[in-house]
Amino acid sequence: MSLQQDIIAKLGVKPEIDVDEEIRKRVDFLKNYVKGANAKGLLIAISGGIDSAVATGLCKKATDELTEETGTEYKTVGVFQPYGEQVDIEDSYAVAKAFDLKYQIENNIQEAVDEIAIEVEYGLKHIGVHQHISRGGKGNVKARTRMVMQYAIAFELGLIVVGTDHASEAITGFFTKYGDGAVDITPLSTLNKRQVRSLASKLEFRKAYSIKRRQPAYGMVRPMRTSWALHTETTATTWKVSKSIRPYRKSWRSNI
């Protein structure tokens, strides 16, 4: 068995899926997690791409069902986190509109990220290194700043932070350690990209929201994310998906 096959097996990815069954399973997973944590709902960062759109649809379905079943409102809060001016921010709002999200928050991370970059450069200067923070380093700061803000909001509102990682991304290490990889639950984790698209079609939001080929989310640096070999932090590689290699992740993160 190749390393890739071993990882796929550990992730529990099926070669073929029943789309209705997978949607039901993931919605129930979200509902049970929210109830088990005594939370008031789910928080999802919406980039405007297909992964965040599908995850948003699952979250909204879960909280709507919980609200109907209990008579108590459970929220799905959509968060938009541009750095400065984001040319495709309307894609994020289109996803929220497609799923009729009542609760939407936009917080611009530029000021926080730039302040961190200045402090990093100031620290480097003290040890004789006179340089600006690297492009890749700043990209990691952006991802981690977004997650800090998500957890701050989630704490105040009693929400669970939902990630959009799927199996194809896990295999290639397509995430930032302690950034977009630092979430509570990942309802897409056992699906590959083709299967995510199948769920998207079934969720029927394409009529209101047209998915197009997107640039890296939130202006992320492309080489840093598409290949683990080029990732600036090699500890955040495909090894993340192996329970035997990274068992401590299970203590704070739940995958379906």
C-alpha positions in Angstrom: 0.0 0.0 0.0 1.4 3.4 -1.0 1.6 6.3 1.5 -1.2 8.0 -0.3 -3.4 4.9 -0.1 -2.6 4.6 3.5 -3.6 8.2 4.2 -6.9 7.7 2.2 -7.7 4.6 4.2 -7.0 6.4 7.5 -9.3 9.3 6.4 -12.1 6.9 5.6 -12.6 8.2 2.1 -15.1 6.0 0.1 -14.6 5.5 -3.7 -18.3 6.1 -4.2 -20.9 7.8 -2.0 -24.6 8.1 -1.6 -25.0 11.9 -1.6 -28.2 12.0 0.3 -26.8 9.6 3.0 -23.6 11.7 3.3 -25.5 14.9 3.7 -27.7 13.4 6.4 -24.8 11.9 8.2 -22.9 15.2 8.3 -25.9 17.2 9.3 -26.5 14.8 12.2 -22.9 15.0 13.1 -23.1 18.7 13.4 -26.3 18.6 15.4 -25.0 16.1 17.8 -21.7 18.0 18.3 -23.6 21.2 19.0 -25.9 19.5 21.5 -23.0 17.6 23.2 -21.0 20.8 23.6 -24.1 22.8 24.9 -23.3 25.3 22.2 -25.6 27.8 20.7 -24.7 27.1 17.1 -21.9 27.1 14.5 -19.5 29.6 13.1 -18.2 29.2 9.5 -15.7 31.4 7.7 -17.0 31.9 4.1 -14.4 32.4 1.4 -16.9 32.1 -1.4 -15.4 28.9 -2.8 -17.2 25.6 -3.1 -15.8 24.0 0.1 -17.0 26.8 2.3 -20.3 27.0 0.4 -21.0 23.3 1.0 -19.9 23.5 4.7 -22.2 26.6 5.1 -25.1 24.7 3.7 -24.6 21.8 6.0 -24.2 24.1 9.0 -27.4 26.0 8.2 -29.4 22.8 7.7 -28.2 21.5 11.0 -29.0 24.7 13.0 -32.4 25.1 11.3 -33.3 21.5 12.2 -32.1 22.0 15.8 -34.2 25.2 16.1 -37.3 23.5 14.8 -36.8 20.4 17.0 -36.1 22.3 20.2 -38.0 25.5 19.9 -34.8 27.4 20.8 -32.8 29.3 18.2 -29.5 27.8 17.1 -27.4 30.1 14.9 -25.2 29.6 11.9 -22.9 32.7 11.8 -21.1 33.4 8.6 -17.8 35.3 8.9 -16.1 37.2 6.1 -12.4 38.2 6.7 -10.8 40.2 3.9 -7.4 41.7 4.1 -7.9 45.2 2.9 -9.9 45.4 -0.2 -10.9 41.9 -1.5 -12.0 41.9 -5.1 -14.2 38.8 -4.7 -15.8 39.5 -1.4 -19.2 39.5 -3.1 -18.7 35.7 -3.6 -18.8 35.3 0.1 -21.9 37.3 0.5 -23.5 35.4 -2.4 -23.0 32.1 -0.4 -24.6 33.7 2.7 -27.5 34.9 0.6 -28.0 31.5 -1.1 -28.5 29.9 2.3 -30.4 32.8 3.8 -27.9 33.4 6.6 -29.5 35.7 9.2 -26.2 36.3 11.0 -23.2 37.7 9.1 -20.0 39.3 10.4 -17.3 41.0 8.4 -14.1 41.9 10.1 -11.1 43.2 8.1 -7.8 41.7 9.3 -5.5 44.2 7.6 -4.7 46.4 10.6 -4.1 43.5 12.9 -1.9 41.7 10.4 0.2 44.7 9.6 0.8 45.5 13.3 2.0 41.9 13.8 4.3 42.2 10.8 5.8 45.4 12.2 6.4 43.8 15.6 8.1 40.8 13.9 10.4 43.1 11.9 11.2 45.0 15.1 12.1 41.8 16.8 14.3 40.7 13.9 16.1 44.0 14.0 17.1 43.4 17.6 19.1 40.4 16.6 20.7 42.1 13.7 18.4 40.9 10.9 17.2 43.8 8.9 14.4 42.7 6.6 10.7 42.9 6.1 8.6 39.9 7.0 8.5 37.5 4.0 5.5 37.0 1.8 5.0 33.5 3.0 5.4 34.5 6.6 2.8 37.2 6.3 0.5 34.8 4.5 0.7 32.5 7.6 0.0 35.5 9.9 -3.1 36.3 7.9 -4.5 32.8 8.2 -3.7 32.7 12.0 -5.2 36.2 12.6 -8.4 35.1 10.9 -8.6 32.1 13.3 -7.9 34.2 16.3 -10.8 36.4 15.4 -13.1 33.5 14.6 -12.5 32.0 18.1 -13.0 35.3 19.8 -16.4 35.7 18.1 -17.3 32.1 18.8 -16.4 32.4 22.5 -18.6 35.5 22.9 -21.5 33.8 21.1 -21.1 30.2 22.4 -20.5 28.8 18.9 -18.5 25.9 17.5 -15.9 26.8 14.9 -16.3 24.8 11.7 -13.5 24.1 9.2 -13.8 23.3 5.5 -10.9 20.8 5.1 -11.6 17.8 2.9 -9.6 14.7 2.2 -7.9 16.0 -1.0 -6.5 19.0 1.0 -5.5 16.8 3.9 -3.4 14.6 1.5 -1.6 17.6 0.0 -1.1 19.5 3.2 -3.3 22.3 1.9 -3.7 24.3 5.1 -1.8 26.6 7.5 -0.8 25.2 10.9 -2.8 26.9 13.6 -4.5 28.9 10.9 -7.3 27.4 8.8 -6.3 24.0 10.2 -7.1 25.1 13.8 -10.9 24.4 14.0 -13.2 22.4 16.2 -14.9 20.2 13.6 -14.4 19.4 9.9 -17.6 18.0 8.4 -16.1 17.5 5.0 -13.0 15.6 6.1 -13.8 12.2 4.6 -14.8 13.5 1.2 -12.6 14.2 -1.8 -13.1 17.2 -4.0 -15.3 15.4 -6.5 -17.6 14.3 -3.7 -17.7 17.8 -2.3 -19.0 18.9 -5.7 -21.6 16.2 -5.6 -22.9 17.5 -2.3 -22.9 21.0 -3.8 -25.2 19.9 -6.6 -27.5 18.2 -4.2 -27.7 21.1 -1.8 -29.1 23.1 -4.8 -27.6 26.5 -4.1 -26.1 26.9 -7.6 -29.2 28.6 -8.8 -28.6 31.5 -6.5 -24.8 31.2 -6.4 -22.5 30.6 -9.4 -19.3 28.8 -8.5 -16.4 29.8 -10.6 -12.7 29.0 -10.6 -11.2 31.0 -7.7 -7.9 32.5 -6.9 -6.4 31.4 -3.6 -8.7 32.1 -0.7 -8.4 35.6 0.8 -5.4 36.3 -1.4 -3.4 33.5 0.0 0.0 32.9 -1.6 -0.5 30.0 -4.0 2.9 28.2 -3.8 2.6 28.1 0.0 -0.6 26.1 -0.1 -0.7 23.8 -3.1 2.1 21.5 -2.3 3.4 20.4 1.1 6.9 20.4 -0.2 6.7 24.1 -0.8 4.9 24.9 2.4 6.9 27.3 4.5 6.2 25.2 7.6 6.9 21.6 6.8 5.4 20.4 10.1 2.0 21.2 8.6 2.1 18.5 5.9 0.2 15.4 5.0 1.2 13.9 8.3 -1.5 15.9 9.9 -4.1 13.3 8.8 -2.5 10.3 10.4 -3.8 9.5 13.9 -0.8 7.5 14.7 1.6 10.3 13.8 -0.3 13.2 15.1 -2.6 11.7 17.9 -2.7 14.9 19.9 -5.0 16.6 17.3 -7.8 14.3 18.3 -7.9 15.9 21.7 -9.2 19.2 20.4 -10.5 18.5 16.9 -13.3 16.3 15.7 -13.6 15.0 12.2 -16.7 13.3 10.9 
